[in-house]
Amino acid sequence: MSERLEDIAEKMMADGKGLLAADESTSTIKKRFDSIDLESTETSRRDYREMLFRTDEAMKKCISGVIMFEETLFQKAADGTPFVDLIKAAGAVPGIKVDTGAKPMAAFPGETITEGLDGLRERLGDYYKAGARFAKWRGVITISEGLPTWGSIKANSQALARYAALCQEAGIVPIVEPEVLMDGKPGTHSIETCYEVTEKVLQTVFADLFDARVMLEGMILKPNMVIDGKNARKASVDQVAEMTVKLLKRNVPSAVPGIAFLSGGQSSEEATAHLSAMNSGYDLPWALTYSYGRALQEDALKAWGGKTENVAAGQRAFNHRAHMNSLAAKGNWKKELEKAA
């Protein structure tokens, strides 16, 4: 392998930069487009992502890597430039989501197992040739009455470890994403419950990564923040930051080069505020940054609205959110800066 996994991971964790999660599946992007009354076609999906990837300032200063859906990895911009080349030209690393989604887990009502291991070795070879240098796999854990079960945590953890080992074999940095959802039903769990469950999940995941001989220096962790349920939100910004940092320090080996949080149902501004608080008040052994989808894109999508004449407005909105998160990755974000924009 010409590039070392550690070097790619380090580039993905560049100071003040984070990851743009533009890996919405065809069904998810359709929902996003429905919200602006836009039909989801291959061309509309291409136009939307091209708008983001051509936002020069955001891409060059705030984005270290882009997670793409398979269709996007092989797509070209309207002028024929491959998206992979646009991303590389901005100094970012192209990446790919490789799981095929969370499916209902047999014999475990209310829980899911993420699929996509079959044929993954061959697919990774194709993705590497296409220019992808990192990948993403999401395991989903639900907090609900009596959930999660140990069986669900263990099965998802082992799948993440097998995926990560296959990625490293292919010269691709794995993003390991065990997400404890904030919106399980009824979504009224406390921040303490989220802490407990996430701790159990992380301990299991790192034990399985170790057993699968995954090199920690060549991977990125993408966890949820420790936060109360979607219908219980009481925790302050400082409490979320404090409990998340405490959890990570206790359960994530310092050999891991970086942690890129998912926004997981938080509003754009909340996700930024929480990240900034973690980066401003604590001495951390790893880089802490963002790997946001909706929290980076939502404002841009609304401003664009699917219209060619609104591309510049969409790019301004994306620039602003990317800039705010870049400040948060350095611990320098302030609420007043949102109003100034």
MARMARKOL-144515 format. One record per residue (C-alpha): residue in three letters; y negated, x negated, z negated. Coordinates in pm, whole numbers, padded with zeros to 5 digits, always signed. Layout:
<rs>
alaYXZ ...
</rs>
This chain:
<rs>
met+00000+00000+00000 ser-00334-00142+00101 glu-00531+00042-00169 arg-00438+00024-00532 leu-00403+00357-00709 glu-00618+00225-00994 asp-00903+00147-00752 ile-00892+00492-00593 ala-00890+00655-00939 glu-01183+00441-01045 lys-01380+00540-00735 met-01311+00906-00814 met-01456+00850-01161 ala-01775+00677-01042 asp-02063+00706-01289 gly-02259+01030-01253 lys-02032+01165-00982 gly-01760+01430-00990 leu-01516+01619-00771 leu-01591+01916-00549 ala-01296+02154-00562 ala-01309+02312-00214 asp-00936+02387-00213 glu-00948+02767-00234 ser-00639+02916-00075 thr-00686+03154+00218 ser-00653+03454-00018 thr-00902+03313-00272 ile-01168+03223-00015 lys-01129+03575+00128 lys-01224+03716-00215 arg-01528+03485-00228 phe-01631+03588+00123 asp-01578+03957+00039 ser-01850+03916-00224 ile-02101+03833+00054 asp-01950+04078+00309 leu-01824+03802+00536 glu-01495+03815+00722 ser-01269+03521+00640 thr-01167+03355+00968 glu-01081+02996+01048 thr-01431+02957+01193 ser-01618+03112+00898 arg-01418+02898+00654 arg-01498+02591+00861 asp-01870+02676+00879 tyr-01891+02729+00505 arg-01721+02403+00417 glu-01914+02212+00680 met-02237+02332+00517 leu-02122+02180+00187 phe-01986+01855+00332 arg-02308+01799+00530 thr-02531+01837+00224 asp-02616+01467+00236 glu-02792+01413-00092 ala-02535+01599-00303 met-02239+01439-00125 lys-02374+01083-00146 lys-02518+01092-00497 cys-02310+01344-00691 ile-01966+01385-00531 ser-01695+01120-00561 gly-01412+01321-00406 val-01336+01653-00237 ile-01018+01855-00300 met-00926+02041+00018 phe-00684+02314+00115 glu-00433+02201+00380 glu-00617+02385+00660 thr-00943+02206+00571 leu-00784+01859+00561 phe-00695+01889+00930 gln-01012+02076+01035 lys-01301+01938+01237 ala-01671+02021+01206 ala-01838+02226+01484 asp-01929+01903+01668 gly-01570+01774+01658 thr-01606+01531+01364 pro-01298+01552+01138 phe-01390+01673+00789 val-01209+01370+00645 asp-01455+01144+00829 leu-01757+01342+00705 ile-01634+01303+00347 lys-01562+00932+00382 ala-01902+00872+00547 ala-02066+01016+00234 gly-01873+00763+00024 ala-01637+01021-00126 val-01256+01024-00137 pro-01072+01299+00057 gly-00810+01486-00146 ile-00561+01768-00101 lys-00419+02052-00310 val-00041+02028-00271 asp+00108+02303-00487 thr+00194+02635-00323 gly+00069+02848-00610 ala+00173+02987-00946 lys+00455+03241-00907 pro+00605+03474-01171 met+00857+03276-01377 ala+01205+03430-01376 ala+01305+03562-01721 phe+00958+03484-01864 pro+00752+03805-01834 gly+00377+03743-01810 glu+00418+03371-01736 thr+00414+03165-01416 ile+00566+02849-01275 thr+00389+02653-01003 glu+00591+02596-00687 gly+00572+02338-00410 leu+00805+02049-00502 asp+01049+02116-00216 gly+00955+01900+00081 leu+00661+01749-00108 arg+00759+01387-00035 glu+00740+01450+00341 arg+00417+01649+00315 leu+00254+01371+00113 gly+00337+01127+00393 asp+00156+01353+00642 tyr-00143+01399+00411 tyr-00170+01024+00358 lys-00175+00970+00736 ala-00446+01237+00764 gly-00663+01041+00518 ala-00597+01205+00180 arg-00594+00955-00107 phe-00557+01191-00401 ala-00383+01522-00461 lys-00398+01811-00704 trp-00134+02032-00866 arg-00220+02309-01111 gly+00012+02436-01381 val-00104+02761-01542 ile-00050+02848-01908 thr-00139+03193-02040 ile-00247+03276-02395 ser-00143+03630-02484 glu+00054+03821-02748 gly+00349+03586-02816 leu+00255+03361-02523 pro+00280+03091-02412 thr+00650+03030-02466 trp+00789+02679-02500 gly+00998+02738-02186 ser+00690+02801-01975 ile+00502+02499-02112 lys+00802+02271-02056 ala+00883+02391-01703 asn+00521+02354-01585 ser+00490+02016-01754 gln+00802+01879-01584 ala+00684+02005-01246 leu+00350+01825-01298 ala+00532+01503-01387 arg+00761+01520-01081 tyr+00465+01590-00855 ala+00267+01298-01003 ala+00553+01053-00952 leu+00593+01159-00586 cys+00219+01119-00527 gln+00213+00767-00665 glu+00513+00673-00452 ala+00311+00786-00147 gly+00001+00585-00242 ile-00185+00898-00352 val-00358+00943-00691 pro-00234+01261-00864 ile-00475+01490-01041 val-00265+01643-01317 glu-00403+01988-01396 pro-00247+02182-01683 glu-00481+02480-01722 val-00471+02693-02033 leu-00643+03008-01908 met-00937+03155-02098 asp-00871+03497-01946 gly-00515+03582-02046 lys-00483+03943-02164 pro-00657+04060-02374 gly-00864+03739-02360 thr-00978+03774-02720 his-00816+03459-02861 ser-01018+03225-03082 ile-01127+02872-02997 glu-00878+02752-03261 thr-00592+02919-03073 cys-00705+02755-02750 tyr-00709+02417-02930 glu-00358+02464-03066 val-00208+02569-02733 thr-00389+02303-02530 glu-00277+02035-02776 lys+00086+02138-02739 val+00049+02141-02360 leu-00112+01795-02341 gln+00144+01640-02574 thr+00425+01781-02359 val+00263+01674-02032 phe+00206+01313-02141 ala+00561+01285-02278 asp+00694+01408-01941 leu+00462+01180-01740 phe+00590+00889-01946 asp+00954+00991-01886 ala+00886+01024-01511 arg+00743+00666-01506 val+00401+00778-01387 met+00144+00499-01407 leu-00134+00640-01624 glu-00395+00402-01479 gly-00342+00564-01138 met-00388+00931-01227 ile-00668+01168-01330 leu-00633+01447-01588 lys-00792+01786-01506 pro-00773+01995-01824 asn-00946+02307-01947 met-01215+02274-02211 val-01134+02405-02558 ile-01304+02742-02544 asp-01252+03090-02686 gly-01108+03375-02478 lys-01312+03535-02202 asn-01367+03852-02407 ala-01435+03676-02737 arg-01706+03426-02645 lys-01874+03317-02968 ala-01836+02938-02973 ser-02156+02738-02934 val-02201+02460-02680 asp-02173+02201-02957 gln-01854+02354-03096 val-01687+02356-02754 ala-01788+01993-02699 glu-01680+01879-03044 met-01338+02047-03036 thr-01267+01938-02677 val-01350+01573-02750 lys-01142+01580-03069 leu-00847+01724-02878 leu-00869+01470-02595 lys-00906+01172-02830 arg-00593+01280-03014 asn-00378+01350-02710 val-00491+01158-02401 pro-00399+00788-02380 ser-00696+00558-02316 ala-00508+00411-02017 val-00603+00723-01819 pro-00917+00624-01623 gly-01084+00960-01634 ile-01086+01327-01715 ala-01237+01575-01470 phe-01273+01921-01623 leu-01209+02247-01446 ser-01473+02514-01503 gly-01210+02788-01549 gly-01410+03109-01563 gln-01724+02966-01725 ser-02060+03038-01565 ser-02209+02751-01362 glu-02466+02669-01628 glu-02220+02692-01919 ala-01980+02449-01754 thr-02269+02204-01703 ala-02398+02242-02059 his-02057+02180-02215 leu-01994+01868-02005 ser-02334+01723-02088 ala-02285+01778-02461 met-01956+01585-02449 asn-02116+01296-02262 ser-02422+01268-02481 gly-02290+01270-02834 tyr-01959+01086-02835 asp-01809+00743-02786 leu-01532+00800-02529 pro-01249+00577-02403 trp-01246+00740-02055 ala-01499+00876-01809 leu-01557+01252-01846 thr-01675+01437-01539 tyr-01642+01761-01341 ser-01396+01895-01089 tyr-01560+02229-01029 gly-01501+02490-00762 arg-01693+02805-00832 ala-01933+02635-01075 leu-02052+02407-00791 gln-02030+02655-00505 glu-02121+03002-00626 asp-02499+02973-00585 ala-02460+02802-00247 leu-02226+03074-00120 lys-02473+03347-00218 ala-02772+03166-00070 trp-02586+03105+00257 gly-02445+03457+00289 gly-02257+03363+00606 lys-02575+03331+00816 thr-02661+03028+01030 glu-03030+03061+00943 asn-02946+03029+00572 val-02760+02697+00592 ala-03059+02503+00454 ala-03092+02749+00162 gly-02720+02716+00088 gln-02751+02338+00092 arg-03049+02346-00143 ala-02848+02556-00389 phe-02549+02320-00364 asn-02778+02018-00407 his-02925+02166-00722 arg-02590+02243-00887 ala-02446+01907-00789 his-02753+01732-00930 met-02732+01927-01258 asn-02365+01834-01299 ser-02434+01472-01211 leu-02686+01464-01498 ala-02425+01630-01723 ala-02170+01360-01635 lys-02418+01110-01781 gly-02510+01334-02076 asn-02867+01386-01948 trp-02871+01756-01854 lys-03131+01983-02015 lys-03167+02357-01981 glu-03534+02323-01879 leu-03426+02146-01560 glu-03253+02464-01442 lys-03576+02661-01472 ala-03779+02394-01295 ala-03565+02451-00987 
</rs>
